[in-house]
Amino acid sequence: EVQLVESGGGLVQAGGSLRLSCAASGFTFDDYAIGWFREAPGKAREGVSCFSKNDRSTYYPDSVKGRFTISRDNAKNTVYLQMNSLKPADTAVYYCAARERRSAHSGTYYYTGGYEYDYWGQGTQVTVSS
């Protein structure tokens, strides 16, 4: 059974940092792409980071670029999201998601859309106070 478990959320003051973890099990981790998304009340789900299909580069939207960093430890089957200089606008439930990499996609392809993922974690709440 595929499982993704997020942790590391919490309450932090603006300007602070948090590191989210996504622990994966039930599938061959190396064969899967992992992305981070967030949902804030009344707002559409937003992709906040992912790797390219070949894991050689990373994607961030402008809203988090320069502040968030994604990393991956295949030995631990875990993906991390380091979030620095947090803002109240970052308040949301954060989810990690997984999907199998497809040979049809080039190595530089980014799975940025939530619809592209098959498996989701339960989410972890991040609240940034002003």
C-alpha positions as CSV (number, residue, x, y, z in Angstrom):
1,E,0.0,0.0,0.0
2,V,1.4,3.4,-1.0
3,Q,1.7,5.8,1.9
4,L,2.9,9.3,2.2
5,V,3.1,10.9,5.6
6,E,3.9,14.6,6.0
7,S,5.3,16.0,9.2
8,G,6.9,19.2,10.4
9,G,4.1,21.7,10.2
10,G,3.2,24.0,13.0
11,L,2.8,27.6,14.1
12,V,5.6,30.0,13.4
13,Q,6.1,33.8,13.3
14,A,6.6,35.6,10.1
15,G,10.2,35.5,9.1
16,G,10.7,32.1,10.7
17,S,11.4,28.7,9.2
18,L,10.0,25.2,9.1
19,R,11.2,22.0,7.5
20,L,8.5,19.6,6.2
21,S,9.1,16.0,5.7
22,C,7.3,13.5,3.5
23,A,8.0,9.9,4.3
24,A,7.1,7.4,1.6
25,S,6.4,3.7,1.7
26,G,4.8,1.0,-0.3
27,F,6.5,1.7,-3.6
28,T,9.9,1.9,-5.2
29,F,10.9,5.4,-4.2
30,D,13.4,5.9,-6.9
31,D,10.8,5.3,-9.6
32,Y,8.5,8.0,-8.4
33,A,8.4,11.8,-8.7
34,I,7.4,13.7,-5.6
35,G,5.9,17.2,-5.4
36,W,4.7,19.5,-2.7
37,F,1.4,21.4,-2.8
38,R,-0.6,23.6,-0.5
39,E,-4.1,24.6,0.0
40,A,-5.2,27.7,1.8
41,P,-8.9,28.3,2.8
42,G,-10.8,29.7,-0.1
43,K,-7.9,29.3,-2.5
44,A,-7.0,26.9,-5.2
45,R,-4.4,24.2,-4.6
46,E,-1.0,25.5,-5.5
47,G,2.1,23.6,-6.4
48,V,5.0,24.9,-4.4
49,S,7.9,22.7,-5.5
50,C,8.9,19.6,-7.4
51,F,11.9,18.0,-9.1
52,S,12.3,17.5,-12.8
53,K,11.7,14.0,-13.9
54,N,15.4,13.3,-13.8
55,D,15.8,15.0,-10.4
56,R,18.5,17.3,-11.7
57,S,16.6,20.5,-11.3
58,T,13.8,22.0,-9.3
59,Y,10.7,24.0,-9.8
60,Y,9.3,26.8,-7.6
61,P,6.6,29.2,-8.4
62,D,7.4,32.9,-7.9
63,S,5.4,33.0,-4.7
64,V,8.0,30.8,-2.9
65,K,11.1,31.1,-5.1
66,G,14.2,32.0,-3.1
67,R,12.6,31.0,0.2
68,F,11.7,27.3,-0.2
69,T,14.0,24.5,-1.0
70,I,13.1,20.9,-1.9
71,S,15.4,18.0,-1.3
72,R,15.3,14.3,-1.5
73,D,16.9,11.5,0.4
74,N,16.4,8.3,-1.5
75,A,18.1,6.2,1.2
76,K,15.5,7.3,3.6
77,N,12.5,7.4,1.2
78,T,11.9,11.0,2.3
79,V,11.5,14.3,0.6
80,Y,11.9,17.6,2.5
81,L,10.7,21.1,2.0
82,Q,12.8,23.7,3.8
83,M,10.7,26.9,4.2
84,N,12.5,30.1,5.2
85,S,11.4,33.7,5.5
86,L,7.8,32.5,6.0
87,K,5.0,34.9,5.4
88,P,1.4,34.9,6.6
89,A,0.5,34.2,3.0
90,D,2.2,30.8,3.3
91,T,-0.4,29.7,5.8
92,A,-2.0,26.5,4.3
93,V,-2.2,22.8,4.6
94,Y,0.8,21.3,2.8
95,Y,0.7,18.1,1.0
96,C,3.2,15.9,-0.7
97,A,2.2,13.8,-3.7
98,A,3.7,11.0,-5.7
99,R,3.4,9.6,-9.2
100,E,5.4,7.1,-11.2
101,R,7.9,8.6,-13.6
102,R,6.9,8.0,-17.2
103,S,9.3,7.2,-20.0
104,A,7.2,9.3,-22.3
105,H,8.3,12.4,-20.5
106,S,11.7,14.0,-21.1
107,G,14.1,14.1,-18.2
108,T,13.5,17.9,-17.8
109,Y,9.8,17.5,-17.5
110,Y,8.2,19.0,-14.3
111,Y,5.1,17.4,-12.8
112,T,3.7,20.7,-11.6
113,G,0.0,20.0,-11.8
114,G,-1.8,18.3,-8.9
115,Y,-3.8,16.3,-11.5
116,E,-0.6,14.6,-12.5
117,Y,-0.2,12.9,-9.2
118,D,-1.8,9.6,-8.1
119,Y,-1.0,9.4,-4.4
120,W,-1.4,12.1,-1.7
121,G,-0.5,12.4,2.0
122,Q,-2.9,13.6,4.6
123,G,-1.3,17.0,4.8
124,T,0.3,19.1,7.5
125,Q,-0.9,22.5,8.7
126,V,1.5,25.4,8.5
127,T,0.4,28.6,10.2
128,V,2.4,31.8,10.0
129,S,1.5,34.6,12.3
130,S,2.1,38.2,11.6
